[in-house]
């Protein structure tokens, strides 16, 4: 579960695991009992640093998650980031990556779907307008102060290829609606869990 602020009492057994789990690109949605990292100094993070590279030793983590982060990197930097995740995970360590689902977004657009997306809170956008899709998903430049636009798009084939190309074994799809690492379940995202052999 993602929380903007921790509860009054932290479970000490769960908190002990935080140093072995890394959430990259947490933004305003840190994951409780994880080490949360983001480059933006306004993000609710334990560590503010731009990646790649990851500033950790080899095998420092048992689990790494990056939700809606990979699309903000160029393909070259995405490969470097995934290589860093591989380096920083222990053998058998898990990696979860969630990104916008380009194929599903475009399918709904081409079908003339009447879906609306809320972003930010209480602002609704119709996805049957290409300008909206570009602003929200493909370029993410609707905010002139946005220093981190979307630089690449993924579908299931290309994300799987990127993970496997970095040496990971894909173990399954992330539930786009109910995964506890995702702050808002929605049709427009997908991801994979993978493992370092």
C-alpha positions in Angstrom: 0.0 0.0 0.0 1.3 3.5 -0.8 0.9 6.2 1.8 1.8 9.9 1.7 2.8 9.7 5.4 3.6 6.7 7.6 1.2 5.4 10.3 1.8 6.3 13.9 3.2 2.9 14.7 5.5 1.1 12.3 5.8 -2.7 12.4 9.4 -3.2 13.3 9.6 -6.6 11.5 8.4 -5.0 8.3 10.5 -1.9 8.7 13.6 -4.1 9.0 13.0 -5.2 5.5 12.9 -1.6 4.1 16.7 -1.5 3.7 16.4 -4.5 1.3 13.6 -3.1 -0.9 14.0 -0.1 -3.2 11.2 1.9 -4.8 12.7 4.1 -7.6 10.8 7.2 -8.8 8.4 7.2 -5.9 7.2 10.8 -6.5 4.4 11.6 -4.1 3.6 7.9 -3.5 6.3 6.3 -1.3 5.7 2.7 -0.4 5.6 1.9 3.3 8.5 -0.3 4.5 10.6 0.4 1.4 13.5 2.7 0.7 11.9 5.4 -1.5 14.1 7.2 -4.1 13.3 10.1 -6.4 15.3 12.8 -8.2 12.8 15.5 -7.4 13.6 17.2 -4.1 9.8 17.8 -3.6 9.1 14.1 -3.8 8.3 12.2 -0.6 11.5 10.1 -0.7 14.1 8.8 1.7 16.8 9.6 -0.9 16.9 12.3 -3.6 19.2 11.3 -6.4 19.0 11.1 -10.2 19.5 7.6 -11.7 21.0 5.8 -13.4 23.4 4.8 -11.9 22.0 3.5 -8.6 24.2 4.6 -5.7 24.3 1.3 -4.0 26.6 -1.7 -3.7 26.3 -4.9 -5.8 23.6 -7.2 -4.3 22.2 -4.5 -1.9 18.5 -5.3 -2.5 16.2 -8.3 -2.5 13.5 -6.3 -4.4 13.4 -3.2 -6.6 10.2 -1.6 -8.0 10.0 1.3 -10.5 6.4 2.4 -11.2 5.9 4.9 -14.0 9.6 5.6 -14.2 11.1 3.8 -17.1 9.2 5.8 -19.7 10.9 8.9 -18.4 14.3 7.6 -19.7 15.7 7.4 -23.1 16.1 3.8 -24.4 19.9 4.0 -23.7 19.3 5.2 -20.1 16.6 2.6 -19.7 19.1 -0.1 -20.6 21.6 1.4 -18.2 18.9 1.5 -15.4 17.9 -2.1 -15.9 21.6 -3.1 -15.8 21.9 -1.2 -12.6 18.9 -3.0 -11.1 20.4 -6.3 -12.1 23.7 -5.4 -10.4 22.1 -4.2 -7.2 19.8 -7.2 -6.8 20.9 -10.4 -5.0 20.6 -13.6 -7.0 16.9 -14.5 -6.9 16.0 -10.8 -6.3 12.8 -9.5 -7.8 12.3 -6.5 -10.1 8.9 -4.9 -10.8 8.4 -2.4 -13.6 5.1 -0.6 -14.4 4.7 1.7 -17.4 1.8 3.2 -19.4 0.3 0.6 -21.6 0.8 2.1 -25.1 -1.1 -0.6 -26.9 -4.2 -0.4 -24.7 -4.2 3.4 -24.7 -4.1 3.5 -28.5 -6.6 0.7 -28.8 -9.1 2.6 -26.8 -8.4 5.8 -28.7 -8.9 4.1 -32.1 -12.1 2.5 -30.8 -13.4 5.9 -29.8 -13.7 4.9 -26.2 -15.4 7.3 -23.8 -12.9 6.7 -21.0 -11.8 9.7 -18.9 -8.7 10.0 -16.9 -8.4 12.1 -13.7 -5.1 14.0 -13.5 -4.4 15.8 -11.3 -7.2 15.3 -8.8 -10.6 16.6 -10.0 -9.3 17.3 -13.5 -10.7 14.9 -16.1 -9.4 14.3 -19.6 -11.1 12.4 -22.4 -8.9 9.8 -24.0 -10.6 10.1 -27.4 -8.5 13.2 -28.2 -5.0 12.8 -29.5 -3.7 16.0 -27.9 -4.8 14.6 -24.6 -3.0 11.3 -25.2 0.1 13.1 -26.2 0.0 15.4 -23.2 -0.7 12.6 -20.6 1.1 9.6 -22.0 3.4 10.0 -24.9 5.2 13.2 -24.2 3.9 14.3 -20.8 4.6 17.9 -21.4 1.2 19.4 -20.5 3.0 21.1 -17.5 5.6 23.7 -18.7 7.5 23.0 -15.4 7.7 19.3 -16.1 11.4 18.5 -16.1 10.8 14.8 -16.7 8.7 14.2 -19.8 8.0 10.8 -21.2 10.8 9.8 -23.5 9.8 6.4 -24.6 6.7 4.1 -24.9 6.3 0.4 -24.1 3.9 -2.4 -24.8 4.1 -6.0 -23.5 6.5 -7.1 -26.2 9.0 -4.2 -25.8 9.0 -4.2 -22.0 9.5 -8.0 -21.9 12.4 -7.6 -24.4 14.0 -4.9 -22.3 13.8 -7.0 -19.1 15.1 -10.1 -20.8 17.8 -8.1 -22.6 19.1 -7.0 -19.2 19.3 -10.7 -18.0 16.0 -10.9 -16.1 13.5 -13.7 -16.3 9.9 -12.4 -16.5 7.7 -14.2 -13.9 4.4 -12.6 -14.5 2.2 -9.6 -15.2 1.6 -6.9 -12.6 -2.1 -6.5 -11.8 -2.8 -3.1 -13.2 -5.8 -2.6 -11.0 -4.9 -4.2 -7.6 -1.1 -4.4 -7.2 -0.3 -2.8 -3.8 2.7 -1.0 -5.3 0.5 1.0 -7.8 -1.1 4.0 -6.2 -4.1 4.1 -8.6 -5.4 1.0 -10.4 -6.2 1.8 -14.1 -6.5 0.4 -17.6 -3.7 2.7 -18.9 -0.8 0.9 -17.2 0.7 -2.5 -17.1 3.9 -4.1 -16.0 6.0 -7.2 -15.3 7.6 -8.8 -12.3 10.9 -10.4 -13.1 13.7 -12.2 -11.2 17.5 -12.1 -11.4 18.6 -15.7 -12.0 
